[in-house]
Each structure stands twice: as structure tokens, then as C-alpha cells.
């Protein structure tokens, strides 16, 4: 799953990378947790034809609520599995019309080591990539609460982890290729079954080639704290506890 991530890049750079018509101003977030407001990139339905390829930035709540639901689920729905999102009643409407991109500088995963849950930070290795910012595939929905207020919500798509990411967790967010941003957002012309191919094995392997992972402070588990040191690498007591890249990083099995 993907249950914690961050967004450190400047808002104007985020807008530029995703070709957004708008640029929301937001501070660096080192510890974005479930239920909190997050930035998404989405296409607007009610815009002139000439502007349909220029998405907008919007703040929404992390925790998906389908538009047909009468009340939010008891537990926050943070992720949707790419393998089943086309068929599950909760998501199949959103994957067709309401696809979005979640800008992220990195994400956190926990691995149990000697009975202790140790967080690891996963981000772009800038020696292997010229772009620190990633775009997670997502879906969004507008839910009407009992009091008549409208709440925009989202979920991050995940898939089976590949490459060295598997050493930390068996799932990972679907990281979109930059040349696939427009296709993912195009709910008018691109069907969900075609868009979901951007989450396939071939693309996932390409995306993780530049991912670096390392252990960080366990303080990141506290959603009430948001500090820059959360992304600082720490040393584990025993070096052999550090996940190692498999020799054949491009193998799925």
C-alpha cells in the first residue's frame, strides 16, 4: 500500500511539470498522512474544448468516498489496486471519468526488522534521473455529505512492487511516465482499460530504476509531526538489515 508520502517541490515547478492552468501555493509537506488535504492534478469537465488539455491543481482529502455513497466508509480508503480498479463498484466510475495525478517527491514504507517497524524513504536518485518529482496515478470523487456540503476525495493506485522496492514492501504506488500524464488525465477519449496500461510491469520497472531507498527516523510514523529531518538517512544498527537490490533488478520473479 501507499500510506504516507511527501511533496517538497516548489508549487510553480509542480504546475509547470504537469502543464497546469493554475498554480496553488502550498508549503513543503514532509509527512502527508491519510485524511489530510493533498494536491492533485485533474482535468476540469466544464471547460472550453481549447483548454481540455490544460489540467488544474486542486486540494482534496486523502481517503476516497464514491459519489454514490450516503456516508463515508468506517475506514479511510487510501488506495485502489490497479489489478481490480476496473471492476470494483467502488472505483469503476472514477477510473473511467475521474482520473487524477498526485504529485509526490517520495513515499514511505515500513519493514519489520527484529520485531520493530522501520520506515524507509523512497525517492528519485538524482544521479539516475533529472527530475525529482513523481506523478502517482489516482482517482477522485466528489461526495455530498449529509449536511449538503461537498467533499472532494481521492485514492492512490497501487500495484505489485517490482525491482528492489520489493525488499521493503510487496506493493508500490503506480508511478506514471511523464509522457503518459495527458493520457491518464484524458477521461473524454481514453477508456479506463487503456489508461490502466500505464501501470503495467514494463512501465513500473522503468520507474523504479531511478528509485533510491534508505531508512529514516521512526518519528515519521506520527502524523502530527511534519519535519525536514524525516527524509534524512539514518544508520541501522546492523548493516545486514538494510534491504539490498537484487542482482537482476529488472526481473519480476
VOFI-200618 format. One line per 2 residues: number of its first residue (from 0); for each residue x, y, z of C-alpha. Coordinates in steps of 0.5 Angstrom, whole numbers, plus 500, padded with zeros to 3 digits. Layout:
NUM = X,Y,Z | ...
END
This chain:
0 = 500,500,500 | 502,507,500
2 = 500,510,507 | 505,516,507
4 = 508,521,502 | 511,528,502
6 = 511,534,497 | 517,538,497
8 = 518,541,491 | 516,549,489
10 = 509,550,487 | 511,553,481
12 = 515,548,479 | 509,543,480
14 = 505,547,476 | 510,547,470
16 = 511,540,470 | 504,538,470
18 = 502,544,465 | 497,546,470
20 = 493,552,468 | 493,554,476
22 = 499,554,481 | 496,553,488
24 = 501,556,493 | 503,551,498
26 = 509,549,503 | 513,544,503
28 = 510,537,506 | 515,532,509
30 = 509,528,512 | 503,527,508
32 = 498,523,512 | 491,520,511
34 = 485,524,512 | 490,530,510
36 = 489,535,505 | 493,534,499
38 = 495,537,492 | 492,533,486
40 = 492,535,478 | 486,534,475
42 = 482,536,468 | 476,540,469
44 = 470,538,466 | 467,544,465
46 = 472,548,461 | 472,550,453
48 = 475,545,448 | 481,549,447
50 = 483,548,455 | 482,541,456
52 = 489,539,455 | 491,544,461
54 = 489,541,468 | 488,544,474
56 = 491,544,481 | 486,542,487
58 = 487,541,494 | 483,534,496
60 = 482,530,502 | 486,523,502
62 = 481,518,503 | 476,516,497
64 = 469,517,498 | 465,515,492
66 = 460,520,490 | 454,515,490
68 = 455,513,498 | 451,516,503
70 = 456,516,508 | 464,516,509
72 = 466,508,510 | 468,507,517
74 = 476,506,515 | 479,511,510
76 = 480,508,503 | 487,510,501
78 = 489,506,496 | 486,503,490
80 = 489,496,487 | 491,497,479
82 = 489,490,478 | 482,491,480
84 = 480,498,480 | 476,497,473
86 = 472,492,476 | 470,494,484
88 = 464,498,484 | 467,503,489
90 = 472,505,484 | 470,503,477
92 = 466,510,475 | 472,514,478
94 = 477,510,474 | 473,512,467
96 = 472,519,468 | 475,522,475
98 = 483,520,474 | 488,525,477
100 = 495,525,479 | 498,526,486
102 = 505,530,485 | 510,527,490
104 = 517,528,492 | 518,521,495
106 = 514,516,500 | 515,512,506
108 = 514,505,507 | 515,500,513
110 = 519,494,514 | 519,490,520
112 = 526,489,523 | 527,485,529
114 = 520,486,531 | 521,493,530
116 = 517,497,524 | 523,501,521
118 = 521,507,516 | 524,507,509
120 = 524,513,505 | 524,512,497
122 = 525,518,492 | 529,519,486
124 = 536,518,486 | 538,525,482
126 = 545,521,480 | 540,517,475
128 = 534,522,474 | 534,529,472
130 = 527,530,475 | 526,529,483
132 = 518,530,482 | 514,524,481
134 = 507,523,479 | 502,518,482
136 = 496,515,479 | 490,517,482
138 = 482,517,482 | 478,522,485
140 = 471,523,487 | 466,529,490
142 = 462,526,496 | 456,530,498
144 = 456,530,506 | 449,529,510
146 = 449,537,511 | 450,538,504
148 = 457,540,504 | 461,537,498
150 = 468,534,500 | 473,532,494
152 = 477,526,496 | 482,521,492
154 = 486,515,493 | 493,513,490
156 = 493,507,485 | 498,502,487
158 = 501,495,484 | 505,490,486
160 = 512,492,488 | 518,491,483
162 = 525,491,483 | 529,493,489
164 = 523,496,492 | 520,489,494
166 = 525,489,499 | 521,494,503
168 = 514,492,501 | 510,488,497
170 = 506,494,494 | 508,501,491
172 = 504,507,488 | 503,507,481
174 = 508,512,478 | 506,515,471
176 = 511,516,466 | 512,524,464
178 = 510,522,457 | 503,519,460
180 = 501,525,464 | 496,527,459
182 = 493,520,457 | 492,519,464
184 = 488,525,465 | 484,525,459
186 = 478,522,461 | 474,524,455
188 = 478,520,450 | 482,515,454
190 = 478,509,457 | 480,506,464
192 = 482,500,461 | 487,503,456
194 = 489,508,461 | 491,503,467
196 = 496,500,462 | 501,506,464
198 = 501,502,471 | 504,495,467
200 = 510,492,469 | 514,495,464
202 = 513,502,466 | 514,500,473
204 = 521,497,472 | 523,503,468
206 = 520,508,474 | 524,504,480
208 = 530,504,476 | 532,511,479
210 = 529,510,486 | 533,510,492
212 = 531,508,499 | 534,508,506
214 = 532,508,513 | 529,514,516
216 = 527,517,523 | 521,513,526
218 = 518,519,528 | 515,520,521
220 = 510,515,524 | 507,521,528
222 = 502,524,523 | 502,530,528
224 = 509,532,526 | 512,535,520
226 = 519,536,520 | 525,536,515
228 = 529,531,518 | 524,526,516
230 = 528,525,510 | 535,525,513
232 = 538,518,512 | 540,514,519
234 = 544,508,520 | 541,502,522
236 = 545,498,528 | 546,492,524
238 = 548,494,516 | 545,487,514
240 = 538,489,516 | 539,494,510
242 = 535,492,504 | 539,490,498
244 = 538,491,491 | 537,484,488
246 = 543,483,482 | 537,482,477
248 = 534,489,478 | 530,488,472
250 = 527,481,474 | 520,481,476
252 = 521,474,479
END
